[in-house]
């Protein structure tokens, strides 16, 4: 009985460890894509220095660059939805 409990505990630990590895990999690829998108996909010509700084530091896009629909459902203009 004790051996079965130990085996079950180690199986659960192994599954959790593999899950953490997988989710860490997924999170790193998602944030890698976000960095690639912000480093050249958005045309910032004509933006003021303050608008560029706000985009780089906070992820906010100026209202005139968004078009007619905001990028989040809340309408805050935040790229990441923060």
PDB file of N, CA, C and O in Angstrom, chain B, residues numbered from 101:
ATOM      1  N   UNK B 101       0.829  -1.200   0.000  1.00  0.00           N
ATOM      2  CA  UNK B 101       0.000   0.000   0.000  1.00  0.00           C
ATOM      3  C   UNK B 101       0.863   1.249   0.000  1.00  0.00           C
ATOM      4  O   UNK B 101       0.597   2.199  -0.737  1.00  0.00           O
ATOM      5  N   UNK B 102       1.903   1.242   0.836  1.00  0.00           N
ATOM      6  CA  UNK B 102       2.786   2.407   0.921  1.00  0.00           C
ATOM      7  C   UNK B 102       3.537   2.638  -0.392  1.00  0.00           C
ATOM      8  O   UNK B 102       3.760   3.785  -0.780  1.00  0.00           O
ATOM      9  N   UNK B 103       3.926   1.575  -1.071  1.00  0.00           N
ATOM     10  CA  UNK B 103       4.646   1.701  -2.337  1.00  0.00           C
ATOM     11  C   UNK B 103       3.728   2.300  -3.401  1.00  0.00           C
ATOM     12  O   UNK B 103       4.176   3.118  -4.204  1.00  0.00           O
ATOM     13  N   UNK B 104       2.477   1.917  -3.422  1.00  0.00           N
ATOM     14  CA  UNK B 104       1.532   2.470  -4.388  1.00  0.00           C
ATOM     15  C   UNK B 104       1.312   3.963  -4.145  1.00  0.00           C
ATOM     16  O   UNK B 104       1.198   4.738  -5.095  1.00  0.00           O
ATOM     17  N   UNK B 105       1.253   4.366  -2.869  1.00  0.00           N
ATOM     18  CA  UNK B 105       1.092   5.790  -2.558  1.00  0.00           C
ATOM     19  C   UNK B 105       2.300   6.590  -3.034  1.00  0.00           C
ATOM     20  O   UNK B 105       2.151   7.648  -3.645  1.00  0.00           O
ATOM     21  N   UNK B 106       3.497   6.079  -2.751  1.00  0.00           N
ATOM     22  CA  UNK B 106       4.713   6.766  -3.187  1.00  0.00           C
ATOM     23  C   UNK B 106       4.779   6.863  -4.705  1.00  0.00           C
ATOM     24  O   UNK B 106       5.149   7.907  -5.242  1.00  0.00           O
ATOM     25  N   UNK B 107       4.431   5.807  -5.388  1.00  0.00           N
ATOM     26  CA  UNK B 107       4.438   5.811  -6.850  1.00  0.00           C
ATOM     27  C   UNK B 107       3.444   6.840  -7.381  1.00  0.00           C
ATOM     28  O   UNK B 107       3.749   7.588  -8.310  1.00  0.00           O
ATOM     29  N   UNK B 108       2.272   6.870  -6.793  1.00  0.00           N
ATOM     30  CA  UNK B 108       1.253   7.829  -7.222  1.00  0.00           C
ATOM     31  C   UNK B 108       1.719   9.264  -6.972  1.00  0.00           C
ATOM     32  O   UNK B 108       1.515  10.134  -7.819  1.00  0.00           O
ATOM     33  N   UNK B 109       2.334   9.516  -5.835  1.00  0.00           N
ATOM     34  CA  UNK B 109       2.838  10.856  -5.524  1.00  0.00           C
ATOM     35  C   UNK B 109       3.896  11.271  -6.538  1.00  0.00           C
ATOM     36  O   UNK B 109       3.877  12.409  -7.007  1.00  0.00           O
ATOM     37  N   UNK B 110       4.816  10.380  -6.888  1.00  0.00           N
ATOM     38  CA  UNK B 110       5.865  10.723  -7.852  1.00  0.00           C
ATOM     39  C   UNK B 110       5.298  10.921  -9.256  1.00  0.00           C
ATOM     40  O   UNK B 110       5.801  11.749 -10.016  1.00  0.00           O
ATOM     41  N   UNK B 111       4.263  10.175  -9.602  1.00  0.00           N
ATOM     42  CA  UNK B 111       3.615  10.384 -10.904  1.00  0.00           C
ATOM     43  C   UNK B 111       2.964  11.759 -10.949  1.00  0.00           C
ATOM     44  O   UNK B 111       3.085  12.472 -11.946  1.00  0.00           O
ATOM     45  N   UNK B 112       2.279  12.133  -9.883  1.00  0.00           N
ATOM     46  CA  UNK B 112       1.640  13.456  -9.827  1.00  0.00           C
ATOM     47  C   UNK B 112       2.698  14.555  -9.886  1.00  0.00           C
ATOM     48  O   UNK B 112       2.515  15.550 -10.589  1.00  0.00           O
ATOM     49  N   UNK B 113       3.802  14.388  -9.157  1.00  0.00           N
ATOM     50  CA  UNK B 113       4.884  15.382  -9.197  1.00  0.00           C
ATOM     51  C   UNK B 113       5.457  15.489 -10.606  1.00  0.00           C
ATOM     52  O   UNK B 113       5.728  16.591 -11.083  1.00  0.00           O
ATOM     53  N   UNK B 114       5.641  14.367 -11.267  1.00  0.00           N
ATOM     54  CA  UNK B 114       6.165  14.370 -12.633  1.00  0.00           C
ATOM     55  C   UNK B 114       5.232  15.076 -13.602  1.00  0.00           C
ATOM     56  O   UNK B 114       5.679  15.857 -14.442  1.00  0.00           O
ATOM     57  N   UNK B 115       3.940  14.804 -13.489  1.00  0.00           N
ATOM     58  CA  UNK B 115       2.962  15.457 -14.368  1.00  0.00           C
ATOM     59  C   UNK B 115       2.946  16.965 -14.123  1.00  0.00           C
ATOM     60  O   UNK B 115       2.896  17.747 -15.072  1.00  0.00           O
ATOM     61  N   UNK B 116       2.988  17.371 -12.860  1.00  0.00           N
ATOM     62  CA  UNK B 116       3.016  18.801 -12.549  1.00  0.00           C
ATOM     63  C   UNK B 116       4.287  19.457 -13.083  1.00  0.00           C
ATOM     64  O   UNK B 116       4.239  20.573 -13.599  1.00  0.00           O
ATOM     65  N   UNK B 117       5.413  18.774 -12.961  1.00  0.00           N
ATOM     66  CA  UNK B 117       6.674  19.313 -13.460  1.00  0.00           C
ATOM     67  C   UNK B 117       6.634  19.501 -14.974  1.00  0.00           C
ATOM     68  O   UNK B 117       7.061  20.534 -15.488  1.00  0.00           O
ATOM     69  N   UNK B 118       6.118  18.494 -15.686  1.00  0.00           N
ATOM     70  CA  UNK B 118       6.008  18.617 -17.138  1.00  0.00           C
ATOM     71  C   UNK B 118       5.024  19.716 -17.533  1.00  0.00           C
ATOM     72  O   UNK B 118       5.234  20.407 -18.530  1.00  0.00           O
ATOM     73  N   UNK B 119       3.960  19.881 -16.762  1.00  0.00           N
ATOM     74  CA  UNK B 119       2.997  20.952 -17.036  1.00  0.00           C
ATOM     75  C   UNK B 119       3.644  22.322 -16.864  1.00  0.00           C
ATOM     76  O   UNK B 119       3.422  23.223 -17.673  1.00  0.00           O
ATOM     77  N   UNK B 120       4.438  22.480 -15.819  1.00  0.00           N
ATOM     78  CA  UNK B 120       5.124  23.747 -15.584  1.00  0.00           C
ATOM     79  C   UNK B 120       6.107  24.032 -16.719  1.00  0.00           C
ATOM     80  O   UNK B 120       6.192  25.165 -17.192  1.00  0.00           O
ATOM     81  N   UNK B 121       6.844  23.023 -17.157  1.00  0.00           N
ATOM     82  CA  UNK B 121       7.774  23.212 -18.274  1.00  0.00           C
ATOM     83  C   UNK B 121       7.038  23.635 -19.543  1.00  0.00           C
ATOM     84  O   UNK B 121       7.466  24.557 -20.238  1.00  0.00           O
ATOM     85  N   UNK B 122       5.939  22.966 -19.837  1.00  0.00           N
ATOM     86  CA  UNK B 122       5.167  23.289 -21.032  1.00  0.00           C
ATOM     87  C   UNK B 122       4.595  24.697 -20.965  1.00  0.00           C
ATOM     88  O   UNK B 122       4.689  25.449 -21.934  1.00  0.00           O
ATOM     89  N   UNK B 123       4.007  25.059 -19.840  1.00  0.00           N
ATOM     90  CA  UNK B 123       3.411  26.394 -19.715  1.00  0.00           C
ATOM     91  C   UNK B 123       4.472  27.490 -19.727  1.00  0.00           C
ATOM     92  O   UNK B 123       4.220  28.586 -20.228  1.00  0.00           O
ATOM     93  N   UNK B 124       5.645  27.211 -19.186  1.00  0.00           N
ATOM     94  CA  UNK B 124       6.738  28.178 -19.245  1.00  0.00           C
ATOM     95  C   UNK B 124       7.169  28.399 -20.688  1.00  0.00           C
ATOM     96  O   UNK B 124       7.413  29.532 -21.103  1.00  0.00           O
ATOM     97  N   UNK B 125       7.262  27.323 -21.443  1.00  0.00           N
ATOM     98  CA  UNK B 125       7.615  27.436 -22.856  1.00  0.00           C
ATOM     99  C   UNK B 125       6.561  28.241 -23.619  1.00  0.00           C
ATOM    100  O   UNK B 125       6.906  29.116 -24.413  1.00  0.00           O
ATOM    101  N   UNK B 126       5.292  27.953 -23.385  1.00  0.00           N
ATOM    102  CA  UNK B 126       4.217  28.676 -24.064  1.00  0.00           C
ATOM    103  C   UNK B 126       4.238  30.162 -23.708  1.00  0.00           C
ATOM    104  O   UNK B 126       4.039  31.011 -24.578  1.00  0.00           O
ATOM    105  N   UNK B 127       4.475  30.477 -22.447  1.00  0.00           N
ATOM    106  CA  UNK B 127       4.511  31.875 -22.024  1.00  0.00           C
ATOM    107  C   UNK B 127       5.690  32.604 -22.655  1.00  0.00           C
ATOM    108  O   UNK B 127       5.572  33.778 -23.004  1.00  0.00           O
ATOM    109  N   UNK B 128       6.810  31.936 -22.805  1.00  0.00           N
ATOM    110  CA  UNK B 128       7.970  32.596 -23.406  1.00  0.00           C
ATOM    111  C   UNK B 128       7.763  32.835 -24.888  1.00  0.00           C
ATOM    112  O   UNK B 128       8.246  33.837 -25.415  1.00  0.00           O
ATOM    113  N   UNK B 129       7.060  31.949 -25.579  1.00  0.00           N
ATOM    114  CA  UNK B 129       6.814  32.172 -27.003  1.00  0.00           C
ATOM    115  C   UNK B 129       5.771  33.259 -27.213  1.00  0.00           C
ATOM    116  O   UNK B 129       5.842  34.003 -28.192  1.00  0.00           O
ATOM    117  N   UNK B 130       4.811  33.358 -26.313  1.00  0.00           N
ATOM    118  CA  UNK B 130       3.804  34.414 -26.439  1.00  0.00           C
ATOM    119  C   UNK B 130       4.444  35.783 -26.228  1.00  0.00           C
ATOM    120  O   UNK B 130       4.207  36.701 -27.013  1.00  0.00           O
ATOM    121  N   UNK B 131       5.242  35.929 -25.190  1.00  0.00           N
ATOM    122  CA  UNK B 131       5.872  37.222 -24.940  1.00  0.00           C
ATOM    123  C   UNK B 131       6.913  37.536 -26.012  1.00  0.00           C
ATOM    124  O   UNK B 131       7.149  38.707 -26.307  1.00  0.00           O
ATOM    125  N   UNK B 132       7.533  36.527 -26.592  1.00  0.00           N
ATOM    126  CA  UNK B 132       8.464  36.762 -27.694  1.00  0.00           C
ATOM    127  C   UNK B 132       7.761  37.330 -28.913  1.00  0.00           C
ATOM    128  O   UNK B 132       8.305  38.190 -29.606  1.00  0.00           O
ATOM    129  N   UNK B 133       6.536  36.843 -29.181  1.00  0.00           N
ATOM    130  CA  UNK B 133       5.760  37.374 -30.298  1.00  0.00           C
ATOM    131  C   UNK B 133       5.325  38.804 -30.032  1.00  0.00           C
ATOM    132  O   UNK B 133       5.295  39.622 -30.951  1.00  0.00           O
ATOM    133  N   UNK B 134       4.986  39.115 -28.791  1.00  0.00           N
ATOM    134  CA  UNK B 134       4.554  40.472 -28.459  1.00  0.00           C
ATOM    135  C   UNK B 134       5.696  41.460 -28.662  1.00  0.00           C
ATOM    136  O   UNK B 134       5.479  42.578 -29.129  1.00  0.00           O
ATOM    137  N   UNK B 135       6.903  41.051 -28.314  1.00  0.00           N
ATOM    138  CA  UNK B 135       8.053  41.924 -28.512  1.00  0.00           C
ATOM    139  C   UNK B 135       8.296  42.134 -29.998  1.00  0.00           C
ATOM    140  O   UNK B 135       8.597  43.248 -30.428  1.00  0.00           O
ATOM    141  N   UNK B 136       8.167  41.073 -30.785  1.00  0.00           N
ATOM    142  CA  UNK B 136       8.388  41.194 -32.223  1.00  0.00           C
ATOM    143  C   UNK B 136       7.335  42.099 -32.859  1.00  0.00           C
ATOM    144  O   UNK B 136       7.641  42.845 -33.790  1.00  0.00           O
ATOM    145  N   UNK B 137       6.109  42.039 -32.369  1.00  0.00           N
ATOM    146  CA  UNK B 137       5.063  42.881 -32.929  1.00  0.00           C
ATOM    147  C   UNK B 137       5.295  44.350 -32.616  1.00  0.00           C
ATOM    148  O   UNK B 137       5.038  45.212 -33.456  1.00  0.00           O
ATOM    149  N   UNK B 138       5.782  44.644 -31.410  1.00  0.00           N
ATOM    150  CA  UNK B 138       5.950  46.040 -31.044  1.00  0.00           C
ATOM    151  C   UNK B 138       7.239  46.631 -31.592  1.00  0.00           C
ATOM    152  O   UNK B 138       7.464  47.834 -31.455  1.00  0.00           O
ATOM    153  N   UNK B 139       8.082  45.827 -32.202  1.00  0.00           N
ATOM    154  CA  UNK B 139       9.360  46.349 -32.674  1.00  0.00           C
ATOM    155  C   UNK B 139       9.362  46.622 -34.171  1.00  0.00           C
ATOM    156  O   UNK B 139      10.421  46.538 -34.793  1.00  0.00           O
ATOM    157  N   UNK B 140       8.236  46.941 -34.768  1.00  0.00           N
ATOM    158  CA  UNK B 140       8.260  47.294 -36.174  1.00  0.00           C
ATOM    159  C   UNK B 140       6.944  47.124 -36.896  1.00  0.00           C
ATOM    160  O   UNK B 140       6.832  47.586 -38.031  1.00  0.00           O
ATOM    161  N   UNK B 141       5.961  46.505 -36.326  1.00  0.00           N
ATOM    162  CA  UNK B 141       4.692  46.289 -37.002  1.00  0.00           C
ATOM    163  C   UNK B 141       3.817  47.547 -36.988  1.00  0.00           C
ATOM    164  O   UNK B 141       2.991  47.742 -37.880  1.00  0.00           O
ATOM    165  N   UNK B 142       4.000  48.392 -35.981  1.00  0.00           N
ATOM    166  CA  UNK B 142       3.173  49.570 -35.834  1.00  0.00           C
ATOM    167  C   UNK B 142       3.910  50.775 -36.397  1.00  0.00           C
ATOM    168  O   UNK B 142       5.051  51.038 -36.018  1.00  0.00           O
ATOM    169  N   UNK B 143       3.274  51.500 -37.287  1.00  0.00           N
ATOM    170  CA  UNK B 143       3.892  52.665 -37.903  1.00  0.00           C
ATOM    171  C   UNK B 143       3.764  53.859 -36.956  1.00  0.00           C
ATOM    172  O   UNK B 143       2.660  54.342 -36.701  1.00  0.00           O
ATOM    173  N   UNK B 144       4.893  54.328 -36.441  1.00  0.00           N
ATOM    174  CA  UNK B 144       4.881  55.438 -35.487  1.00  0.00           C
ATOM    175  C   UNK B 144       5.317  56.751 -36.118  1.00  0.00           C
ATOM    176  O   UNK B 144       5.596  57.715 -35.404  1.00  0.00           O
ATOM    177  N   UNK B 145       5.380  56.806 -37.435  1.00  0.00           N
ATOM    178  CA  UNK B 145       5.737  58.074 -38.076  1.00  0.00           C
ATOM    179  C   UNK B 145       4.616  59.078 -37.848  1.00  0.00           C
ATOM    180  O   UNK B 145       3.438  58.755 -38.005  1.00  0.00           O
ATOM    181  N   UNK B 146       4.983  60.270 -37.484  1.00  0.00           N
ATOM    182  CA  UNK B 146       4.002  61.303 -37.199  1.00  0.00           C
ATOM    183  C   UNK B 146       3.585  61.354 -35.745  1.00  0.00           C
ATOM    184  O   UNK B 146       2.846  62.258 -35.357  1.00  0.00           O
ATOM    185  N   UNK B 147       4.030  60.422 -34.934  1.00  0.00           N
ATOM    186  CA  UNK B 147       3.721  60.442 -33.510  1.00  0.00           C
ATOM    187  C   UNK B 147       4.659  61.411 -32.808  1.00  0.00           C
ATOM    188  O   UNK B 147       5.806  61.591 -33.216  1.00  0.00           O
ATOM    189  N   UNK B 148       4.155  62.033 -31.745  1.00  0.00           N
ATOM    190  CA  UNK B 148       5.014  62.887 -30.930  1.00  0.00           C
ATOM    191  C   UNK B 148       5.899  62.003 -30.050  1.00  0.00           C
ATOM    192  O   UNK B 148       5.639  60.810 -29.894  1.00  0.00           O
ATOM    193  N   UNK B 149       6.930  62.591 -29.486  1.00  0.00           N
ATOM    194  CA  UNK B 149       7.815  61.834 -28.595  1.00  0.00           C
ATOM    195  C   UNK B 149       7.062  61.327 -27.370  1.00  0.00           C
ATOM    196  O   UNK B 149       7.346  60.240 -26.869  1.00  0.00           O
ATOM    197  N   UNK B 150       6.107  62.110 -26.892  1.00  0.00           N
ATOM    198  CA  UNK B 150       5.305  61.697 -25.743  1.00  0.00           C
ATOM    199  C   UNK B 150       4.438  60.486 -26.095  1.00  0.00           C
ATOM    200  O   UNK B 150       4.309  59.571 -25.282  1.00  0.00           O
ATOM    201  N   UNK B 151       3.848  60.464 -27.282  1.00  0.00           N
ATOM    202  CA  UNK B 151       3.045  59.319 -27.710  1.00  0.00           C
ATOM    203  C   UNK B 151       3.898  58.068 -27.857  1.00  0.00           C
ATOM    204  O   UNK B 151       3.478  56.975 -27.478  1.00  0.00           O
ATOM    205  N   UNK B 152       5.097  58.229 -28.409  1.00  0.00           N
ATOM    206  CA  UNK B 152       6.007  57.083 -28.545  1.00  0.00           C
ATOM    207  C   UNK B 152       6.398  56.543 -27.179  1.00  0.00           C
ATOM    208  O   UNK B 152       6.429  55.329 -26.974  1.00  0.00           O
ATOM    209  N   UNK B 153       6.696  57.436 -26.245  1.00  0.00           N
ATOM    210  CA  UNK B 153       7.074  57.016 -24.899  1.00  0.00           C
ATOM    211  C   UNK B 153       5.913  56.295 -24.211  1.00  0.00           C
ATOM    212  O   UNK B 153       6.116  55.274 -23.554  1.00  0.00           O
ATOM    213  N   UNK B 154       4.702  56.824 -24.362  1.00  0.00           N
ATOM    214  CA  UNK B 154       3.535  56.178 -23.758  1.00  0.00           C
ATOM    215  C   UNK B 154       3.312  54.790 -24.341  1.00  0.00           C
ATOM    216  O   UNK B 154       2.931  53.871 -23.617  1.00  0.00           O
ATOM    217  N   UNK B 155       3.545  54.624 -25.648  1.00  0.00           N
ATOM    218  CA  UNK B 155       3.384  53.316 -26.269  1.00  0.00           C
ATOM    219  C   UNK B 155       4.449  52.347 -25.769  1.00  0.00           C
ATOM    220  O   UNK B 155       4.141  51.197 -25.457  1.00  0.00           O
ATOM    221  N   UNK B 156       5.696  52.798 -25.691  1.00  0.00           N
ATOM    222  CA  UNK B 156       6.788  51.926 -25.266  1.00  0.00           C
ATOM    223  C   UNK B 156       6.677  51.548 -23.797  1.00  0.00           C
ATOM    224  O   UNK B 156       6.937  50.401 -23.434  1.00  0.00           O
ATOM    225  N   UNK B 157       6.295  52.489 -22.951  1.00  0.00           N
ATOM    226  CA  UNK B 157       6.257  52.231 -21.514  1.00  0.00           C
ATOM    227  C   UNK B 157       4.950  51.608 -21.033  1.00  0.00           C
ATOM    228  O   UNK B 157       4.957  50.758 -20.143  1.00  0.00           O
ATOM    229  N   UNK B 158       3.831  52.027 -21.616  1.00  0.00           N
ATOM    230  CA  UNK B 158       2.523  51.616 -21.099  1.00  0.00           C
ATOM    231  C   UNK B 158       1.692  50.814 -22.090  1.00  0.00           C
ATOM    232  O   UNK B 158       0.703  50.189 -21.704  1.00  0.00           O
ATOM    233  N   UNK B 159       2.082  50.823 -23.369  1.00  0.00           N
ATOM    234  CA  UNK B 159       1.330  50.085 -24.362  1.00  0.00           C
ATOM    235  C   UNK B 159       0.107  50.805 -24.878  1.00  0.00           C
ATOM    236  O   UNK B 159      -0.725  50.199 -25.553  1.00  0.00           O
ATOM    237  N   UNK B 160      -0.024  52.095 -24.573  1.00  0.00           N
ATOM    238  CA  UNK B 160      -1.187  52.829 -25.057  1.00  0.00           C
ATOM    239  C   UNK B 160      -0.934  53.331 -26.474  1.00  0.00           C
ATOM    240  O   UNK B 160       0.149  53.826 -26.789  1.00  0.00           O
ATOM    241  N   UNK B 161      -1.938  53.198 -27.309  1.00  0.00           N
ATOM    242  CA  UNK B 161      -1.869  53.660 -28.685  1.00  0.00           C
ATOM    243  C   UNK B 161      -2.692  54.936 -28.774  1.00  0.00           C
ATOM    244  O   UNK B 161      -3.806  54.978 -28.252  1.00  0.00           O
ATOM    245  N   UNK B 162      -2.173  55.982 -29.425  1.00  0.00           N
ATOM    246  CA  UNK B 162      -2.953  57.220 -29.545  1.00  0.00           C
ATOM    247  C   UNK B 162      -4.288  56.980 -30.249  1.00  0.00           C
ATOM    248  O   UNK B 162      -4.387  56.130 -31.134  1.00  0.00           O
ATOM    249  N   UNK B 163      -5.299  57.728 -29.852  1.00  0.00           N
ATOM    250  CA  UNK B 163      -6.640  57.530 -30.397  1.00  0.00           C
ATOM    251  C   UNK B 163      -6.669  57.746 -31.904  1.00  0.00           C
ATOM    252  O   UNK B 163      -7.417  57.064 -32.604  1.00  0.00           O
ATOM    253  N   UNK B 164      -5.877  58.670 -32.414  1.00  0.00           N
ATOM    254  CA  UNK B 164      -5.893  58.926 -33.857  1.00  0.00           C
ATOM    255  C   UNK B 164      -5.257  57.787 -34.647  1.00  0.00           C
ATOM    256  O   UNK B 164      -5.497  57.666 -35.849  1.00  0.00           O
ATOM    257  N   UNK B 165      -4.444  56.946 -33.990  1.00  0.00           N
ATOM    258  CA  UNK B 165      -3.813  55.818 -34.665  1.00  0.00           C
ATOM    259  C   UNK B 165      -4.651  54.551 -34.575  1.00  0.00           C
ATOM    260  O   UNK B 165      -4.358  53.572 -35.261  1.00  0.00           O
ATOM    261  N   UNK B 166      -5.682  54.550 -33.748  1.00  0.00           N
ATOM    262  CA  UNK B 166      -6.496  53.352 -33.549  1.00  0.00           C
ATOM    263  C   UNK B 166      -7.565  53.174 -34.608  1.00  0.00           C
ATOM    264  O   UNK B 166      -8.018  52.050 -34.824  1.00  0.00           O
ATOM    265  N   UNK B 167      -7.969  54.192 -35.251  1.00  0.00           N
ATOM    266  CA  UNK B 167      -9.082  54.083 -36.172  1.00  0.00           C
ATOM    267  C   UNK B 167     -10.385  54.344 -35.447  1.00  0.00           C
ATOM    268  O   UNK B 167     -10.409  55.075 -34.456  1.00  0.00           O
ATOM    269  N   UNK B 168     -11.464  53.759 -35.926  1.00  0.00           N
ATOM    270  CA  UNK B 168     -12.767  54.045 -35.336  1.00  0.00           C
ATOM    271  C   UNK B 168     -13.118  53.122 -34.183  1.00  0.00           C
ATOM    272  O   UNK B 168     -13.978  53.467 -33.372  1.00  0.00           O
ATOM    273  N   UNK B 169     -12.469  51.936 -34.078  1.00  0.00           N
ATOM    274  CA  UNK B 169     -12.795  51.019 -32.994  1.00  0.00           C
ATOM    275  C   UNK B 169     -11.616  50.885 -32.051  1.00  0.00           C
ATOM    276  O   UNK B 169     -10.483  50.728 -32.506  1.00  0.00           O
ATOM    277  N   UNK B 170     -11.852  50.944 -30.753  1.00  0.00           N
ATOM    278  CA  UNK B 170     -10.761  50.769 -29.790  1.00  0.00           C
ATOM    279  C   UNK B 170     -10.256  49.326 -29.794  1.00  0.00           C
ATOM    280  O   UNK B 170     -10.963  48.412 -30.216  1.00  0.00           O
ATOM    281  N   UNK B 171      -9.007  49.132 -29.313  1.00  0.00           N
ATOM    282  CA  UNK B 171      -8.394  47.806 -29.363  1.00  0.00           C
ATOM    283  C   UNK B 171      -8.858  46.885 -28.252  1.00  0.00           C
ATOM    284  O   UNK B 171      -8.630  45.678 -28.341  1.00  0.00           O
ATOM    285  N   UNK B 172      -9.497  47.394 -27.211  1.00  0.00           N
ATOM    286  CA  UNK B 172     -10.005  46.553 -26.137  1.00  0.00           C
ATOM    287  C   UNK B 172     -11.491  46.808 -25.954  1.00  0.00           C
ATOM    288  O   UNK B 172     -12.019  47.842 -26.362  1.00  0.00           O
ATOM    289  N   UNK B 173     -12.152  45.844 -25.332  1.00  0.00           N
ATOM    290  CA  UNK B 173     -13.592  45.995 -25.140  1.00  0.00           C
ATOM    291  C   UNK B 173     -13.915  47.126 -24.163  1.00  0.00           C
ATOM    292  O   UNK B 173     -14.991  47.720 -24.229  1.00  0.00           O
ATOM    293  N   UNK B 174     -12.984  47.419 -23.260  1.00  0.00           N
ATOM    294  CA  UNK B 174     -13.217  48.496 -22.310  1.00  0.00           C
ATOM    295  C   UNK B 174     -13.011  49.853 -22.959  1.00  0.00           C
ATOM    296  O   UNK B 174     -13.473  50.866 -22.434  1.00  0.00           O
ATOM    297  N   UNK B 175     -12.315  49.887 -24.109  1.00  0.00           N
ATOM    298  CA  UNK B 175     -12.108  51.136 -24.801  1.00  0.00           C
ATOM    299  C   UNK B 175     -10.976  51.966 -24.210  1.00  0.00           C
ATOM    300  O   UNK B 175     -10.915  53.173 -24.443  1.00  0.00           O
ATOM    301  N   UNK B 176     -10.082  51.343 -23.450  1.00  0.00           N
ATOM    302  CA  UNK B 176      -9.016  52.102 -22.812  1.00  0.00           C
ATOM    303  C   UNK B 176      -7.858  52.386 -23.738  1.00  0.00           C
ATOM    304  O   UNK B 176      -7.043  53.261 -23.443  1.00  0.00           O
ATOM    305  N   UNK B 177      -7.754  51.665 -24.871  1.00  0.00           N
ATOM    306  CA  UNK B 177      -6.665  51.888 -25.787  1.00  0.00           C
ATOM    307  C   UNK B 177      -5.377  51.169 -25.402  1.00  0.00           C
ATOM    308  O   UNK B 177      -4.334  51.408 -26.011  1.00  0.00           O
ATOM    309  N   UNK B 178      -5.433  50.307 -24.416  1.00  0.00           N
ATOM    310  CA  UNK B 178      -4.243  49.593 -23.969  1.00  0.00           C
ATOM    311  C   UNK B 178      -4.005  48.393 -24.900  1.00  0.00           C
ATOM    312  O   UNK B 178      -4.937  47.666 -25.245  1.00  0.00           O
ATOM    313  N   UNK B 179      -2.762  48.205 -25.291  1.00  0.00           N
ATOM    314  CA  UNK B 179      -2.423  47.099 -26.163  1.00  0.00           C
ATOM    315  C   UNK B 179      -2.618  45.775 -25.448  1.00  0.00           C
ATOM    316  O   UNK B 179      -3.219  44.856 -26.004  1.00  0.00           O
ATOM    317  N   UNK B 180      -2.121  45.662 -24.227  1.00  0.00           N
ATOM    318  CA  UNK B 180      -2.233  44.415 -23.487  1.00  0.00           C
ATOM    319  C   UNK B 180      -3.518  44.290 -22.696  1.00  0.00           C
ATOM    320  O   UNK B 180      -3.773  43.245 -22.097  1.00  0.00           O
ATOM    321  N   UNK B 181      -4.327  45.326 -22.683  1.00  0.00           N
ATOM    322  CA  UNK B 181      -5.576  45.283 -21.948  1.00  0.00           C
ATOM    323  C   UNK B 181      -5.412  45.474 -20.456  1.00  0.00           C
ATOM    324  O   UNK B 181      -6.289  45.078 -19.689  1.00  0.00           O
ATOM    325  N   UNK B 182      -4.326  46.063 -20.026  1.00  0.00           N
ATOM    326  CA  UNK B 182      -4.062  46.257 -18.593  1.00  0.00           C
ATOM    327  C   UNK B 182      -4.916  47.367 -18.035  1.00  0.00           C
ATOM    328  O   UNK B 182      -4.832  47.673 -16.846  1.00  0.00           O
TER     329      UNK B 182
END
